Amino acid sequence: MSSASTTWTRPCRSTPSSAPSCPTRSTRPPSDGAWAVSTTSDPPSSPVITDGGAATPGQVLELVVPSEHARTRADRVVVELLGKAGHTTARADVQRWMRSALVQVDGQPVQPKTILRAGMRVTVTLGTPPLTEAEPDPSVVFDVVFEDAHLLVVDKPPGLVVHPARGHRSGTLVNGLLARGGFAIASADPRDPEGHLRPGIVQRLDKDTSGLMVIAKDAPTREGLKALLSRHDVERRYLAITVGETTRASYDTPHGRHRRSRLRFTSKLPDNRPGVRRARTQVEPLRRFAGATLVGCTLDTGRTHQIRVHLAEQARTPILADSLYGAPPPTESLRRIADTLGRQALHAEVLGFVHPISGKAMRWQQPVPADMQQALDELTKLAT
């Protein structure tokens, strides 16, 4: 185990199953036609929500569908426009609100799959998030690299899901943290409809990615860490084994969900597509093997599957044993190593930031776990 170094609107009275009991008054939409706000009292001083504050159950918003969101599913449009209004909302919750008639288009209830047209007015009565919290699970095993009163840094083993979600209600890192103690549910983000299922989580690693993660233990630390991540002031470097000869490169691409696969993301999208964001990765080859490369990947942004997408689609050298973005390696020896590894060869090696409470510069470096080290050892033998 390594140690840290110091080198460096007012709500309307309503119930979740009913429409608001007070009238809606809407403002003229902004000049770009994106969206506007409805309130239950006097018109707001500004037609656009900009505070990004916590959503209040029962609050009524009126969204005007802009042209770039036309011909898009209603649930996706609502999630995107609520996000622009500062209300991060899970699509599952928007769909739940739609089933309870809390989302209406031009005064009529709407289904998640309904295709919207530009100019339609979508009224959303914010529902109550599910009253669920993660349960402690003492069987979850992980290493704590650093801990103080405000945060902890863990070395997540491969195969461990970070937080409860559909199909993983227990046995996750969050369940283990709660069982360990000293980890407050108050670190949950009230702006996140599933916040109580992932208290303190400000970054995530895929289930089969190993390595360093920081978790907040209280709300002020959570907000401080989120601000650092938003400003790209967190050092994050990953190690990956790729199939092929990866070269040094800097990638700055669009990033969003794949049109034909709900599990995949892609960099091959137009920038103006709803939900698309920029993703930036620096790739540096560290060691070459027969048919494979050990690379270091430094993140500027932290999009879901960002490194996996950039190495597969841009570098055209997918990560070894990546079943989602890769393909079986071309040689029998590489296939054997990939089969033994059984998960994508990706590890969060370095994590560094200025502590949001103490102001102290902190940096950690964690070696790859045993399974990935075994793969590197086998690759070394192939070269001799």
N, C-alpha and C positions, 0 to 999 in steps of 0.2 A: 504494500500500500504506500503510495507516495504522499508527501505532505505539501502544504501550500508554500510557495515562495513569495517573497515580498519585493522582488526586483521590479518590480514594475507598477314643461307644459302642465300643466295642471291635469290630473287624471279625471276621467268621467266615471261615475258610479255604474259599474256593470259587473256581471259575473262571467266566468270563463265560457259559459255555455249560452250566453245571450248577447244581443247587440247592446251597445251603450244606450243608457236611458236619457241621454241629453243630446241636443241637436249638434250637428257638425257645422262648423264655419270654416271655410277654406280660404286660403290666400291665393293670389295669382302665382302661378309657378315661376321659378326663376327664368331668366332669359334663355338659358340653355335647354329649358323644357325638362329638366331632370326630375325634380320632385319638389313637393311643397309640404307644409305642415298644416294639419287641422287641429284646432284646439276646441275646448268646450266652453271658452269664455270669450274675451275680446281677442281680436286678431293679434298675432304676435308682432313684435317690433321688427323682426326679421323673418322673411319667408323660408329660411333654411335653418335647420338645426345644426349648430356647429360645436356645441359644448361636449359632445361625445359622452354625456353622463349616463348613469344607469337608467335603463328603461323601467318605467313604473307600470305595473299591471293595471289595465284599465285605460291607460293613456291611448288617445286616438290620433293616428297619423294618416294623412292623405298623401298618397304617392301618385305622381303624374308620370306615366310611362314615356320615357324619351325614345327617340327614333332608334338609338343604338340598341335598345332592349326590345324592340318590336320582333315579333315572330319567335318569342322565347317563352318557355313554360312559366306559368304564374308563380310557382314556388321559388324558382330561381330569381325571377325579377324582384320579388319581395325581399329575399335574403340580400341581394346586391344593393338595393336601394336603402334598406334599413342599415346596412353597413356604412353607406355613405352618410347616413344621418347619425352615425356614432353608436348604433345599437347592434353589436355583434350578435347574430342570431343563427342558431342551427337550423338547417333546412327541415329537419324532423319536427322541430317545434312549429315552424311556419305551417307545415302540413297538418299538424295537430290543430292549430288555430283555424285552418280552413275547414276541417271537418266539423268544427264547432261554430261555423258561420261567423267567425271573428274577422275574416278577410272577405271583402266584397269588392266587386268590380262594377262601377257605374250603378251602385245600389243593389246588386244581386250577389248572392253567395257564389264563390268560385271554387273550382277544383284545382288541385296542384298541377295537373297536366294541361289545363286550359292555356291556349296560346294567346298572348296579349298583343294588342296593336298599339302603335304610338298614339299618345293623347288620352288613352283610357285613364280613368281615375280609380285608384285602388285604395280603399279605406281599410286600415288595419287597426283593430283594437288589440293592444298588446295583452297577451294572456299571461297567466302565472306559470313560471318555470316549474317543471316537475319537482316535487319536494323529495328528492332522493339525494342521499349522500353516500360516499364510499364507506364501506365497512372495514374495520381493522382485520388484517390477515397475517398472523405471526409466522406463517409458513413461508412467506416470501423472503428470499435471501438476496442480499446485495451488499456491496462494500461502500462504506462512507469514507470519502477521501478527506473531507474537511467539514467542520461544523462549528458555528457559533450561535449566538442568540437569535440571529436574524435569517440565516440561510444555511443550507448544506449543499455540498457537492458530492455526488455519488458516481460510482463506476457501474453503469448499468450492464448487466451481463446479457449476452445474446439470448433471444427467446423470451425475454420479459416485456410484456406490454406495459406502457407507461401509466395509463389511467383507465378506469372502467369505461366501457362503451358497449354497444350491442355485440353480444357474443363473448364479452370479457367483463363480467360483473364483479369478479373477484380474482385474486391471484395476480394483481397488477402491482407496479411499483408504488402507486398511491396507497393501495391497501396495506402494503408492507410498511410504508412510512407512518401511517396512522397507528399501526400496531406497535411500532417502535417507540412512540411517545415523543413529546417535545415538538410536535408538528400540529399547528392549530388549524382547525377547519375555517377559522377566520381569515386564513390566507386565500380562501376561495374568492374568485372575481365575481361580484354581484352583477356585472354587465354581461357575463357569459351565461346563457341559459342552462348550460351544463356545468357551471362553475363548481358546484358542490360535489361533482364527480371527479374533479381534477384540481383540488386545492393546491395552491402554491406552484402549479406547473406553468412556467413561462416559455419553455421550449420543449420540444419533443424529439425523441429518437424513434425510428421505426422499430418494430418488435425485434427484428433480427439484426439490428445494428447495435453494436456495443459501444461503451465508452462514457465520457464525462458529461454530466448534466448538472445544472444548478437548479435548486428548488427553493422558493421563498417560504419562510416560516411565519410571516405576518404580512398584513396588507401594505404597509409603507414600503417594505422591501420588495414586494411583488411589483408595485408601481414603479419603483426605482429601476428594477431589472428590466421591466418592459420598456422603459424609456431608453435604457442603454441599447437594447436590441433594436428599437425603432431608429435610433441614431447610428446604428451599425458600429457601436463602440464596444462590442464584445469580440474578442479574438476566438475564432473557432477553426481548428484545423483537423482534418480527418485523414486517415490512412486508408487506402483502398488498393486491392489487387485487381488489375484489369486484365482482360483477355486481349492480347495484341500488344503493339508497340505504341504506347501513349506518349505524345509529345507535349512539351510545355505550351500552355495556351491560357488565354483569358476569355471567358465566355460571358456575354451579356445578352440575354435572350428573353423573349416572352416566356411566360410559364403559366399553365393552367390545366384544367382537367381535360383528359382525352375524350373526344366526342363519342367513341365507340366502346370505351371501357371505364366503368365507374371506379376501378381500382388504380388506374394509371393516370399519370400526368404527362405533359408533352411540352416541348419548346417550339414546336412547329405550329404556331398559332398567330393570327393577326393581333397586333397590339390593341386594337379597338374592340376586340371581342369581350363581352361582359365576363368579369371574373379574372381576366388575364392581368398578371403583374410581371415586373421585371425580375430576373434572377441572374446573379453575378457570382461566378466561381473562378478562382485562380487554380490552375492545375500544374503541378511540377513533378516530373518523373524523378524518382529517388533511386531506383535499382531495376535493372533489366534482367529478365530470366528468359528461358526458352519458351517463347510464345506468350509471355506475360510480363507485366510491369507493376512494380510497387510505386504508387503515386501519393503525393501529398495534395490535399484539396483544401484551400482556404476559402471560407465563405464570407462574402460581403452581405448577402441577403440569406435568409433561412427559409426558403420555400419547401413545401413537402416534396420529398424525393428529388430535391434539386440536384445533388451530386450524381445520383443514379441516372437521371435524365440526361444531364450534360455529358457524362461519360459514354452513355449508350447512343444518344442521337447526334451530339456534336463531335465528340472525339472518335466515335464509331469503335470504341473499345469498351464494351460493357464490363461491369464489375463481375468478377468470377463468382459463379453460383448464384447470380441474381435471377431468380426464376420469373420475375415480372418483366424485366427490361432486357434480359440477356437471352442467350441461346446456348445449347450444349457446346462446350469448347471443341475446337477442330481436331484435337489429338486425344488419343486414349489416355495418356498420362495426365493431361489437364482435366479430362473428364473424371478420372479417378480421384484427383485431389478435390475437385468441386463436389463430388458425391460424398466424400468423407467430411468435408466442411459442412455441407448441408444448409448453408445460409449465405447471404451476400457478404463478401469479404470487405466490410466497411466498419471502421472503428473511429470514434470521436476521441482523438489523441490529446489535443490541447484545448484548454479553456482558460481565458483570461479576461479580466475586467476590473474596473475600479469599484470597490465595495460601495453600494449605494447608501449605506448608513455611515460607515467609518471613514470613507474616502481613501482607504488604503488600496494600493495596486496589488492585485493578486493574480497568480498564474499557476496552473497545474498541468502536468504532462503524465499521461497514463499509458503504459505499454499495451500492446495488443494482447487479448486473452489467449489462452492455451490453444484453442482450435485454430485461430488465425496464425499463430506462431508455428503450429505444426504444418500448415499449408505453405508458409514461407520456407520452412526447413526442407519440405519435399521439393519445392521449386529450386532451391539451392542445389540439391542433389542432382536434379536433372541437368544442371549446367556444368557439372563436374565429370 
